[in-house]
Amino acid sequence: MRGNGSPYWRKRGAVGALGVGPGGADAPLIAPPRRSTRPPRHFTVHLGFTAPGPVDARELAVAYAEALSLLRPELALGAAALSPADAWHRAERLFCGAVGPDRERCADVAGHPGFHHAPGPGGLGWGDGDS
């Protein structure tokens, strides 16, 4: 055999290369995936830092979380928590997270006095006030 010189294969190769076969020139080169894509999952990043005590650590953690949320708005600021480096099971929330009348969440520090406030400048305030 000298090679694959069959007229059938030559014709089939030319039809595929010109894009005139089944599907035509508008057919995509890559087929869509057969399986549906997975929904996005939540992940947690753990940042380690040193602080003189728990009060200072909380202030630093709030500052880090707020700064990261300015750089990357898709971060869930309300999910930020603080724990000792060797005791992740003792994590405590950094932000209030109370649900408001329009389903927004309070972006103030956990345990804040007064009204709850939605994120952003001029965010909606709600609650019992300064009781």
Secondary structure, DSSP 4 states (H G I P E B T S, - for coil): ------HHHHHHHHHHHHT-STT-TTS-SSPPPSSPPPPP-----------SSHHHHHHHHHHHHHHHHHH-TTS-GGG-EE--TT-GGG-EESB---B-TTS-B--SBTT--S-EE-SSTT--EESS---
